[in-house]
Amino acid sequence: MTRSFRPADLHASAGAELRLAAQGFFWTGAQPVDLPGGKALRGQMYVEYWIPSDLRHALPIVMIHGGGGQGLDYLGTADGGEGWVHWFVRRGYAVYVVDRPGHGRAPHHPAVQGEMGPPPVAAFIEKLFSRPEAEPGQYPSAALHNQWPGSGQLGDPAFDTFFAGAGPMAADIGQSHTDCQAAGAALLDLIGPAILLTHSAGGPTGWLMADARPGLVAGIVAVEPVGPPFADRPSGRLAWGITAAPMTFDPPAAHPGDIATEERPAPFEGAVPCRVQAEPARRLPNLCGFPIVVVTAEASWMSADNHGMVDFLAQAGADVAHMRLEDEGIHGNGHAMMLERNSHEIAAAIEHWLVRNGLS
């Protein structure tokens, strides 16, 4: 059934009133470049802010989308319900939700931003996000996926909503990570200390923002950050372990080849072996001194390898925990958990972690 977007129907279904003191947008990271016709801009990031009337928490939450997504991944579930932005604003948090450079409302043109990869196709979206349980030969936990609203196929309103906002990834992942770091650091300079909430391919943006502005990051909630460390993904290699752009190591590493690696065996049945640094491991000093949690869904394809990210961060000196949703009593979620039927249940688990770690 198609949802009504008529004003009266939306008003009637809204439930509790959403009260804001301020709501708007701004840009960070814009860099002028010379083109034959004159000056143009590249690297800009769109930032939208939602400030509740009842502001109860000193630290805002910066929400950073993944892959070919955009900030609207946090603005609503696939079936039209309220998103994590609304959930946290209703609980008194200021929220800044971004469109990373070259995604969503942050304009892209190959002449200034670089080439993009191919657009996603429906079969790819179904396999990784909406219907992994139907794909033959998938990872073992795919069969547990049952939280996506609707059929998860092209033509279903919830699927079409998600698919309509899906875009391509940057062809040069290293340049993309560098652009995101610059724009993200500029954002922190403007808003002050914050909690970073990242998803998937937005994970490196969080690591790099903290590396650039460690004194302005109070904590990181990394929802299924792209990995495992040193992995080759279709969009490029995580050459620096958890990013494709340089990180600050101690002792310093001038080149990715300076970082020796070794493989750790899979820690449980269904998991995959992952790479970490060879001992003695270099530290990531700018990712130390604040709490980090990696959040993993039960039925996601990342359920088999997110442990590698946790191992890498812990080995580098970070204060990192692993929240597996099944251990919190939350079952059946896939990789796009913020879009699924029980997304508010997951938001509540994240807030409980914030409270336990003094970030609320």
C-alpha positions in Angstrom: 0.0 0.0 0.0 1.4 3.4 -1.0 1.7 5.8 1.9 -0.2 9.1 1.8 1.9 12.3 1.7 -1.0 14.7 1.9 -0.5 17.3 4.7 -3.5 16.3 6.7 -2.6 12.6 6.6 1.0 13.3 7.6 -0.2 15.5 10.4 -2.6 12.9 11.7 0.1 10.1 11.7 2.8 12.2 13.3 2.2 11.2 16.9 4.1 13.4 19.4 5.0 16.9 18.4 8.6 17.4 17.1 9.8 20.7 18.7 12.9 22.4 17.3 14.7 25.5 18.4 16.6 25.7 15.1 16.9 23.7 11.9 19.0 24.6 8.8 22.1 23.8 6.8 25.6 25.0 5.9 28.6 23.8 3.9 32.2 22.8 4.9 35.2 21.7 3.0 34.7 23.7 -0.3 38.0 24.1 -2.2 38.3 26.5 -5.2 39.8 25.0 -8.4 40.6 26.4 -11.7 38.7 25.3 -14.8 39.0 26.7 -18.4 35.8 28.7 -17.8 36.8 30.1 -14.4 36.8 29.1 -10.7 34.7 26.1 -9.5 34.3 24.4 -6.1 35.1 20.8 -5.1 35.2 18.8 -1.8 32.2 20.5 -0.2 30.1 18.7 2.4 26.4 19.4 3.1 25.6 19.7 6.8 22.1 19.9 8.1 21.4 20.7 11.8 18.5 19.8 14.0 18.5 21.5 17.4 15.7 20.5 19.8 13.9 23.0 21.9 14.6 20.8 24.9 18.4 20.6 24.5 19.4 18.1 27.2 22.9 17.0 26.1 26.0 19.0 25.7 27.5 16.8 23.0 25.9 16.8 19.6 25.8 13.7 17.4 27.3 14.0 13.8 25.6 11.3 11.6 27.8 10.2 8.6 26.2 8.0 6.0 27.8 5.1 4.2 28.5 3.9 0.6 26.4 5.4 -2.1 23.9 6.7 0.4 23.3 10.2 1.7 22.3 11.8 5.0 18.6 11.0 4.4 19.5 7.4 5.4 19.1 8.8 8.9 16.0 10.9 8.2 13.6 8.1 7.8 13.1 4.3 7.6 12.5 2.6 4.3 8.8 2.3 5.0 8.4 6.0 5.9 8.8 6.0 9.6 10.9 8.5 11.5 14.7 8.0 11.4 17.5 8.2 13.9 17.7 11.9 13.5 14.2 12.3 14.9 14.8 9.6 17.6 17.8 11.4 19.0 16.4 14.9 18.6 13.3 13.8 20.5 15.6 12.7 23.4 17.3 16.1 23.6 20.3 15.6 21.4 21.5 18.1 18.8 22.1 16.3 15.5 24.2 17.3 12.5 23.6 15.0 9.5 25.9 15.2 6.5 26.1 14.4 2.8 29.7 13.5 2.2 31.5 15.2 -0.7 30.1 13.9 -4.0 27.0 12.4 -2.5 23.4 13.5 -2.1 23.1 17.3 -1.8 26.9 17.7 -2.0 27.3 18.2 -5.8 29.4 16.0 -7.9 31.0 16.6 -11.3 33.8 14.5 -12.6 35.8 17.6 -13.7 36.3 18.7 -10.1 35.4 15.8 -7.9 36.9 12.9 -9.9 35.3 10.0 -11.7 32.6 7.9 -10.0 32.0 4.1 -10.2 29.0 2.6 -11.8 25.5 3.2 -10.4 24.1 0.5 -8.2 21.6 -2.0 -9.7 18.6 -3.6 -8.0 20.1 -7.0 -7.7 23.1 -5.6 -5.8 20.8 -3.7 -3.4 18.8 -6.8 -2.7 21.8 -9.0 -2.1 23.5 -6.7 0.4 20.7 -4.8 2.0 17.0 -5.7 1.6 16.9 -9.4 0.8 20.2 -11.2 1.5 18.2 -14.2 2.8 16.9 -15.0 -0.7 20.4 -15.0 -2.3 21.8 -18.6 -2.8 25.2 -19.3 -1.3 25.2 -16.2 1.0 27.0 -15.9 4.3 25.5 -18.2 7.0 23.6 -15.5 9.0 21.8 -14.2 6.0 19.0 -16.6 6.6 18.2 -14.8 9.9 17.4 -11.5 8.1 13.7 -10.6 8.6 13.6 -6.9 9.6 13.4 -5.2 6.2 9.9 -3.8 5.6 8.1 -5.2 2.6 9.4 -7.7 0.0 12.8 -6.1 -0.5 12.3 -6.2 -4.2 12.1 -3.7 -7.0 8.5 -2.4 -7.2 7.9 -2.6 -3.4 7.5 0.9 -2.0 10.1 0.5 0.8 12.7 -1.0 -1.6 12.0 1.7 -4.2 12.4 4.4 -1.5 15.9 3.2 -0.6 16.9 2.4 -4.2 15.9 5.9 -5.4 18.5 7.5 -3.1 21.3 5.1 -3.8 24.2 6.6 -5.8 27.6 5.5 -7.1 30.8 5.5 -5.1 33.9 7.6 -5.9 36.3 5.8 -8.2 39.3 7.1 -6.2 38.6 6.0 -2.7 41.8 7.6 -1.3 40.9 11.0 -2.7 37.3 10.6 -1.3 38.6 9.8 2.2 40.9 12.8 2.0 38.1 15.1 1.0 35.8 13.7 3.8 38.6 14.3 6.4 39.1 17.9 5.4 35.3 18.7 5.3 34.7 16.7 8.6 37.6 18.5 10.4 36.2 21.8 9.3 32.8 20.8 10.7 34.2 20.0 14.1 36.0 23.3 14.1 32.6 25.0 13.7 30.5 23.0 16.2 33.1 21.9 18.8 33.3 18.5 20.6 30.9 15.9 19.2 30.0 12.3 19.1 30.5 10.7 15.6 28.0 8.1 14.4 29.1 6.5 11.2 27.8 3.8 8.9 29.6 1.4 6.5 31.8 3.3 4.0 31.3 6.4 6.1 33.4 4.7 8.8 36.7 6.0 7.4 35.4 9.5 7.6 35.0 9.1 11.4 38.5 7.6 11.9 40.0 10.4 9.8 38.0 13.2 11.5 39.3 11.9 14.8 42.8 11.7 13.4 42.7 15.3 12.3 40.8 16.7 15.4 41.3 14.2 18.3 40.5 16.9 20.9 37.1 17.5 19.3 35.9 13.9 19.2 34.2 12.6 22.4 33.3 9.2 21.1 32.6 7.2 17.9 29.7 4.9 17.2 30.8 3.0 14.1 27.8 1.1 12.7 29.3 -1.7 10.6 32.3 0.3 9.4 33.7 -0.8 6.1 36.5 -3.4 6.5 38.0 -5.7 7.4 41.3 -4.0 7.9 43.6 -3.9 4.8 40.7 -5.3 2.7 40.4 -4.8 -1.1 36.9 -3.5 -1.8 35.3 -2.8 -5.2 35.9 0.9 -4.5 39.6 0.5 -3.5 41.9 -0.8 -0.8 42.0 0.2 2.8 45.8 0.6 2.5 46.2 2.2 5.9 44.3 -0.6 7.6 41.0 1.2 8.3 41.2 4.0 5.7 42.5 4.6 2.2 44.0 7.9 3.2 47.0 8.3 5.5 46.6 8.0 9.3 48.9 9.1 12.1 50.7 6.1 13.5 53.3 5.9 16.3 56.0 5.0 15.4 55.2 6.9 12.2 54.4 5.1 8.9 55.4 7.1 5.8 53.8 4.7 3.4 51.3 1.8 3.7 54.1 -0.6 2.9 55.7 0.3 6.2 52.8 -1.4 8.1 53.6 -5.1 8.4 50.5 -7.3 8.8 49.6 -10.8 9.8 46.4 -12.8 9.7 44.4 -13.8 12.7 42.2 -16.9 12.5 38.4 -16.6 12.5 37.2 -16.4 16.1 34.0 -18.3 15.7 32.2 -20.5 13.2 30.9 -18.5 10.2 33.5 -15.7 10.7 36.4 -15.0 8.4 40.1 -14.6 9.2 41.1 -10.9 9.3 44.4 -9.1 9.1 45.9 -7.0 11.9 49.3 -5.4 12.3 52.3 -7.7 12.9 53.7 -7.2 16.4 55.0 -4.9 17.7 52.0 -2.9 16.5 52.0 0.8 15.8 49.6 2.8 17.9 46.9 5.2 16.5 47.4 7.9 19.1 44.6 10.1 17.8 42.1 7.3 18.2 42.9 6.9 21.8 41.5 8.7 24.8 37.8 8.4 24.0 35.4 5.4 23.7 34.6 3.7 20.5 31.9 1.0 19.8 31.5 -1.0 16.7 27.8 -2.0 16.2 27.1 -5.2 14.2 23.8 -6.6 13.1 23.0 -10.3 13.4 22.1 -10.9 9.8 24.4 -8.6 8.0 27.2 -9.6 5.7 29.5 -7.7 8.0 28.6 -10.0 10.9 31.4 -12.3 9.7 34.2 -9.7 9.6 33.5 -6.7 11.9 35.5 -8.5 14.6 38.6 -7.7 12.5 37.9 -3.9 12.9 37.6 -4.3 16.6 40.8 -6.3 16.8 42.7 -3.8 14.8 41.6 -0.8 16.8 42.3 -2.5 20.2 45.7 -3.6 19.0 46.4 0.1 18.1 45.5 1.2 21.6 41.9 2.4 21.1 39.3 2.0 23.9 36.9 -0.1 21.7 33.9 -2.3 22.4 32.0 -4.6 20.1 28.1 -4.4 20.3 26.7 -7.4 18.5 22.9 -6.7 18.3 22.0 -10.3 19.0 23.7 -10.0 22.4 21.5 -7.0 23.1 18.4 -9.1 22.3 17.9 -7.4 18.9 17.5 -9.9 16.1 17.1 -10.2 12.3 18.8 -7.0 11.2 20.8 -6.5 8.0 23.5 -4.0 7.0 21.1 -1.0 6.6 19.7 -1.4 10.1 18.7 2.2 10.5 16.2 1.8 7.7 14.6 -1.4 9.1 11.4 -2.0 11.1 13.0 -2.0 14.5 15.5 0.8 13.9 14.4 2.7 17.1 15.2 -0.4 19.2 18.8 -0.2 17.8 18.9 3.6 18.5 17.9 2.9 22.1 20.8 0.4 22.4 23.2 3.0 21.1 21.9 5.6 23.5 22.4 3.1 26.4 26.0 2.8 25.3 26.4 6.6 25.2 25.0 6.8 28.8 27.3 4.0 30.1 30.3 5.8 28.7 29.5 9.3 30.0 28.6 10.7 26.6 25.0 11.7 27.5 
